[in-house]
Amino acid sequence: MAAQATDTADVRAKLVADYGYREFYRVAPGAVEVLHIRHTSRRPWRSGPTSSQT
């Protein structure tokens, strides 16, 4: 199953359905960089330098 695209071009989101979490990540040369893990019952996360949501 493919991950969802997000508003940020290089960031993808993957749902971990059994636990209710969404992982936000990007693929870097030689690595996968996990940016954020968030429970789906919380407000949506917006990536980017101006994001102040925690």
N, CA, C and O atoms as a GROMACS GRO file, in nm:
protein
  216
    1MET      N    1   0.084  -0.119   0.000
    1MET     CA    2   0.000   0.000   0.000
    1MET      C    3   0.088   0.124   0.000
    1MET      O    4   0.182   0.135   0.080
    2ALA      N    5   0.060   0.217  -0.088
    2ALA     CA    6   0.139   0.339  -0.100
    2ALA      C    7   0.100   0.438   0.010
    2ALA      O    8  -0.013   0.440   0.057
    3ALA      N    9   0.196   0.520   0.047
    3ALA     CA   10   0.172   0.625   0.146
    3ALA      C   11   0.106   0.744   0.079
    3ALA      O   12   0.119   0.764  -0.042
    4GLN      N   13   0.034   0.823   0.158
    4GLN     CA   14  -0.034   0.942   0.107
    4GLN      C   15   0.064   1.056   0.085
    4GLN      O   16   0.158   1.073   0.162
    5ALA      N   17   0.040   1.133  -0.019
    5ALA     CA   18   0.115   1.257  -0.038
    5ALA      C   19   0.058   1.361   0.059
    5ALA      O   20  -0.058   1.352   0.098
    6THR      N   21   0.139   1.458   0.098
    6THR     CA   22   0.094   1.565   0.186
    6THR      C   23   0.106   1.698   0.113
    6THR      O   24   0.142   1.702  -0.005
    7ASP      N   25   0.077   1.807   0.182
    7ASP     CA   26   0.090   1.941   0.123
    7ASP      C   27   0.235   1.975   0.091
    7ASP      O   28   0.261   2.058   0.004
    8THR      N   29   0.328   1.913   0.160
    8THR     CA   30   0.471   1.934   0.135
    8THR      C   31   0.518   1.827   0.037
    8THR      O   32   0.499   1.708   0.062
    9ALA      N   33   0.578   1.866  -0.072
    9ALA     CA   34   0.608   1.777  -0.184
    9ALA      C   35   0.686   1.650  -0.145
    9ALA      O   36   0.654   1.542  -0.193
   10ASP      N   37   0.786   1.662  -0.059
   10ASP     CA   38   0.870   1.546  -0.030
   10ASP      C   39   0.829   1.470   0.096
   10ASP      O   40   0.895   1.373   0.133
   11VAL      N   41   0.720   1.510   0.161
   11VAL     CA   42   0.674   1.444   0.284
   11VAL      C   43   0.558   1.351   0.251
   11VAL      O   44   0.465   1.390   0.181
   12ARG      N   45   0.565   1.229   0.302
   12ARG     CA   46   0.461   1.129   0.284
   12ARG      C   47   0.402   1.096   0.420
   12ARG      O   48   0.466   1.118   0.523
   13ALA      N   49   0.279   1.041   0.422
   13ALA     CA   50   0.213   1.002   0.547
   13ALA      C   51   0.163   0.859   0.534
   13ALA      O   52   0.104   0.822   0.432
   14LYS      N   53   0.186   0.780   0.635
   14LYS     CA   54   0.145   0.640   0.637
   14LYS      C   55   0.064   0.615   0.763
   14LYS      O   56   0.108   0.647   0.873
   15LEU      N   57  -0.054   0.557   0.748
   15LEU     CA   58  -0.140   0.525   0.861
   15LEU      C   59  -0.103   0.389   0.918
   15LEU      O   60  -0.091   0.291   0.844
   16VAL      N   61  -0.083   0.383   1.050
   16VAL     CA   62  -0.062   0.258   1.121
   16VAL      C   63  -0.196   0.226   1.186
   16VAL      O   64  -0.220   0.258   1.302
   17ALA      N   65  -0.284   0.162   1.109
   17ALA     CA   66  -0.425   0.147   1.143
   17ALA      C   67  -0.449   0.072   1.274
   17ALA      O   68  -0.539   0.110   1.349
   18ASP      N   69  -0.373  -0.030   1.302
   18ASP     CA   70  -0.396  -0.109   1.424
   18ASP      C   71  -0.379  -0.027   1.551
   18ASP      O   72  -0.437  -0.060   1.654
   19TYR      N   73  -0.301   0.079   1.544
   19TYR     CA   74  -0.272   0.160   1.662
   19TYR      C   75  -0.326   0.303   1.654
   19TYR      O   76  -0.322   0.375   1.754
   20GLY      N   77  -0.377   0.344   1.540
   20GLY     CA   78  -0.434   0.477   1.527
   20GLY      C   79  -0.332   0.588   1.515
   20GLY      O   80  -0.359   0.702   1.553
   21TYR      N   81  -0.215   0.557   1.463
   21TYR     CA   82  -0.110   0.658   1.444
   21TYR      C   83  -0.085   0.682   1.297
   21TYR      O   84  -0.104   0.594   1.214
   22ARG      N   85  -0.041   0.804   1.266
   22ARG     CA   86   0.001   0.838   1.131
   22ARG      C   87   0.146   0.882   1.139
   22ARG      O   88   0.182   0.968   1.220
   23GLU      N   89   0.230   0.823   1.055
   23GLU     CA   90   0.373   0.857   1.049
   23GLU      C   91   0.397   0.951   0.932
   23GLU      O   92   0.347   0.927   0.822
   24PHE      N   93   0.471   1.056   0.956
   24PHE     CA   94   0.509   1.149   0.851
   24PHE      C   95   0.659   1.133   0.827
   24PHE      O   96   0.738   1.139   0.921
   25TYR      N   97   0.697   1.113   0.703
   25TYR     CA   98   0.838   1.086   0.673
   25TYR      C   99   0.874   1.137   0.535
   25TYR      O  100   0.788   1.172   0.455
   26ARG      N  101   1.005   1.141   0.510
   26ARG     CA  102   1.056   1.172   0.376
   26ARG      C  103   1.168   1.074   0.346
   26ARG      O  104   1.238   1.027   0.436
   27VAL      N  105   1.184   1.045   0.218
   27VAL     CA  106   1.290   0.955   0.175
   27VAL      C  107   1.410   1.041   0.134
   27VAL      O  108   1.402   1.123   0.043
   28ALA      N  109   1.520   1.020   0.205
   28ALA     CA  110   1.644   1.091   0.176
   28ALA      C  111   1.740   0.992   0.110
   28ALA      O  112   1.719   0.871   0.119
   29PRO      N  113   1.843   1.040   0.045
   29PRO     CA  114   1.940   0.947  -0.016
   29PRO      C  115   1.999   0.853   0.089
   29PRO      O  116   2.070   0.896   0.180
   30GLY      N  117   1.969   0.727   0.076
   30GLY     CA  118   2.023   0.625   0.166
   30GLY      C  119   1.953   0.610   0.299
   30GLY      O  120   2.000   0.536   0.385
   31ALA      N  121   1.842   0.680   0.319
   31ALA     CA  122   1.773   0.673   0.449
   31ALA      C  123   1.627   0.715   0.437
   31ALA      O  124   1.587   0.782   0.342
   32VAL      N  125   1.550   0.674   0.535
   32VAL     CA  126   1.413   0.723   0.551
   32VAL      C  127   1.413   0.808   0.677
   32VAL      O  128   1.449   0.760   0.785
   33GLU      N  129   1.373   0.932   0.665
   33GLU     CA  130   1.376   1.028   0.775
   33GLU      C  131   1.235   1.042   0.834
   33GLU      O  132   1.146   1.095   0.768
   34VAL      N  133   1.214   0.994   0.957
   34VAL     CA  134   1.084   1.005   1.024
   34VAL      C  135   1.076   1.146   1.082
   34VAL      O  136   1.160   1.186   1.163
   35LEU      N  137   0.973   1.220   1.040
   35LEU     CA  138   0.958   1.359   1.082
   35LEU      C  139   0.866   1.375   1.201
   35LEU      O  140   0.888   1.461   1.287
   36HIS      N  141   0.762   1.291   1.206
   36HIS     CA  142   0.662   1.310   1.309
   36HIS      C  143   0.574   1.185   1.317
   36HIS      O  144   0.546   1.123   1.215
   37ILE      N  145   0.532   1.149   1.437
   37ILE     CA  146   0.434   1.042   1.457
   37ILE      C  147   0.323   1.102   1.541
   37ILE      O  148   0.349   1.159   1.647
   38ARG      N  149   0.200   1.090   1.493
   38ARG     CA  150   0.088   1.158   1.558
   38ARG      C  151  -0.032   1.066   1.566
   38ARG      O  152  -0.064   0.996   1.469
   39HIS      N  153  -0.100   1.066   1.681
   39HIS     CA  154  -0.222   0.988   1.695
   39HIS      C  155  -0.333   1.055   1.614
   39HIS      O  156  -0.343   1.178   1.614
   40THR      N  157  -0.415   0.977   1.547
   40THR     CA  158  -0.516   1.032   1.457
   40THR      C  159  -0.630   1.104   1.529
   40THR      O  160  -0.707   1.174   1.464
   41SER      N  161  -0.643   1.089   1.659
   41SER     CA  162  -0.747   1.160   1.732
   41SER      C  163  -0.708   1.305   1.763
   41SER      O  164  -0.791   1.383   1.809
   42ARG      N  165  -0.582   1.341   1.738
   42ARG     CA  166  -0.536   1.479   1.759
   42ARG      C  167  -0.555   1.562   1.634
   42ARG      O  168  -0.586   1.510   1.527
   43ARG      N  169  -0.536   1.695   1.647
   43ARG     CA  170  -0.545   1.784   1.531
   43ARG      C  171  -0.447   1.740   1.424
   43ARG      O  172  -0.342   1.684   1.455
   44PRO      N  173  -0.480   1.764   1.298
   44PRO     CA  174  -0.386   1.729   1.189
   44PRO      C  175  -0.256   1.805   1.204
   44PRO      O  176  -0.254   1.921   1.246
   45TRP      N  177  -0.146   1.740   1.169
   45TRP     CA  178  -0.014   1.800   1.174
   45TRP      C  179   0.016   1.865   1.041
   45TRP      O  180  -0.011   1.808   0.935
   46ARG      N  181   0.073   1.985   1.045
   46ARG     CA  182   0.117   2.053   0.924
   46ARG      C  183   0.268   2.064   0.930
   46ARG      O  184   0.323   2.124   1.022
   47SER      N  185   0.335   2.009   0.831
   47SER     CA  186   0.482   2.015   0.830
   47SER      C  187   0.526   2.152   0.781
   47SER      O  188   0.450   2.226   0.720
   48GLY      N  189   0.649   2.184   0.810
   48GLY     CA  190   0.705   2.309   0.762
   48GLY      C  191   0.768   2.389   0.873
   48GLY      O  192   0.743   2.363   0.991
   49PRO      N  193   0.850   2.486   0.838
   49PRO     CA  194   0.924   2.563   0.937
   49PRO      C  195   0.835   2.653   1.024
   49PRO      O  196   0.877   2.692   1.133
   50THR      N  197   0.715   2.686   0.978
   50THR     CA  198   0.630   2.774   1.057
   50THR      C  199   0.528   2.698   1.139
   50THR      O  200   0.443   2.759   1.205
   51SER      N  201   0.534   2.566   1.136
   51SER     CA  202   0.438   2.485   1.210
   51SER      C  203   0.463   2.498   1.360
   51SER      O  204   0.575   2.475   1.406
   52SER      N  205   0.359   2.534   1.436
   52SER     CA  206   0.375   2.548   1.580
   52SER      C  207   0.292   2.444   1.654
   52SER      O  208   0.288   2.445   1.777
   53GLN      N  209   0.224   2.355   1.582
   53GLN     CA  210   0.145   2.251   1.647
   53GLN      C  211   0.237   2.144   1.702
   53GLN      O  212   0.337   2.108   1.639
   54THR      N  213   0.202   2.093   1.820
   54THR     CA  214   0.280   1.985   1.880
   54THR      C  215   0.194   1.866   1.905
   54THR      O  216   0.242   1.764   1.956
   0.00000   0.00000   0.00000
